Amino acid sequence: MNVNIQTVHFDADAKLIEHVNRKIIRLSGLHDRITKVDVFLKLDNVVHQIKDKVAEIRVKVPGHELFVKQTSKSFEESFDGALASLLVQVKRIKEKQAA
């Protein structure tokens, strides 16, 4: 499983990168054929004082490409919400392939 983490409009600290890597490992336990995971962490509304934190995750499984996007006031919260949604989608695909 190839994991690519990109940050847009900011530089992520090591703590955030470690959080993402630690949580993304859960995907490999659910489905053994995941080939690529792209994580995009973005600051939205950069021209305003209030900046929303956006997490987007794209997962490639043979025959499928999954994408989720979550916005909140912290990157950890956005990423965790997106990952929770993604885990449900991966489980659904795994069940369909097993049937």
Phi and psi in degrees as a GROMACS rama.xvg file:
@    title "Ramachandran Plot"
@    xaxis  label "Phi"
@    yaxis  label "Psi"
@TYPE xy
-94.9685  120.789  ASN-2
-110.254  128.617  VAL-3
-124.578  121.599  ASN-4
-113.755  124.797  ILE-5
-123.425  139.931  GLN-6
-115.143  140.741  THR-7
-121.87  127.572  VAL-8
72.2189  13.0034  HIS-9
-166.097  167.762  PHE-10
-109.826  123.631  ASP-11
-77.2689  143.996  ALA-12
-83.7027  167.259  ASP-13
-62.6667  -32.9921  ALA-14
-63.7766  -42.0194  LYS-15
-67.4691  -43.9428  LEU-16
-61.6138  -41.824  ILE-17
-65.4535  -38.851  GLU-18
-59.1333  -47.0573  HIS-19
-63.2007  -48.0404  VAL-20
-62.5522  -41.1243  ASN-21
-64.2256  -40.4979  ARG-22
-77.095  -33.5592  LYS-23
-69.0986  -22.1764  ILE-24
-59.1331  -29.7477  ILE-25
-59.0777  -29.2263  ARG-26
-63.2198  -41.2891  LEU-27
-65.8525  -25.0755  SER-28
-74.5884  -24.1386  GLY-29
-85.2362  -36.7922  LEU-30
-143.414  124.306  HIS-31
-86.6177  -3.30119  ASP-32
-108.161  16.5654  ARG-33
-69.2523  125.447  ILE-34
-97.1467  -35.8284  THR-35
-148.723  140.792  LYS-36
-129.497  122.283  VAL-37
-110.33  127.75  ASP-38
-117.244  125.73  VAL-39
-116.718  122.742  PHE-40
-112.296  122.09  LEU-41
-130.934  149.787  LYS-42
-95.8549  123.557  LEU-43
-101.303  156.045  ASP-44
58.7516  48.0576  ASN-45
-67.1171  -16.7574  VAL-46
-85.7014  -14.6396  VAL-47
-99.5917  166.874  HIS-48
-69.514  -38.7492  GLN-49
-87.0383  120.103  ILE-50
-111.653  121.862  LYS-51
-84.5057  143.801  ASP-52
-100.146  122.814  LYS-53
-112.769  132.518  VAL-54
-119.655  127.427  ALA-55
-122.577  135.749  GLU-56
-128.583  128.576  ILE-57
-118.869  127.625  ARG-58
-121.414  131.588  VAL-59
-108.75  122.041  LYS-60
-122.358  142.489  VAL-61
-49.307  120.58  PRO-62
90.4546  -7.26435  GLY-63
-143.058  149.105  HIS-64
-133.412  117.472  GLU-65
-102.649  144.718  LEU-66
-143.872  132.205  PHE-67
-134.745  151.149  VAL-68
-138.919  134.329  LYS-69
-138.371  140.681  GLN-70
-125.655  136.417  THR-71
-157.64  -166.556  SER-72
-90.0592  -5.99216  LYS-73
-138.24  150.208  SER-74
-65.9248  -38.8831  PHE-75
-61.6165  -44.668  GLU-76
-64.7429  -43.3782  GLU-77
-62.095  -47.1606  SER-78
-64.3431  -44.722  PHE-79
-62.1834  -40.2191  ASP-80
-65.4472  -42.6481  GLY-81
-65.2099  -41.1427  ALA-82
-65.3787  -39.676  LEU-83
-60.4193  -43.3196  ALA-84
-65.0375  -40.0997  SER-85
-66.6039  -39.3225  LEU-86
-59.5697  -38.8357  LEU-87
-64.117  -43.4426  VAL-88
-64.3311  -41.8708  GLN-89
-64.6121  -42.0774  VAL-90
-60.8295  -41.5965  LYS-91
-62.5456  -43.2654  ARG-92
-65.5393  -43.1858  ILE-93
-60.6926  -41.2196  LYS-94
-65.5411  -39.889  GLU-95
-67.0637  -38.241  LYS-96
-69.5051  -31.7196  GLN-97
-74.9834  -26.197  ALA-98
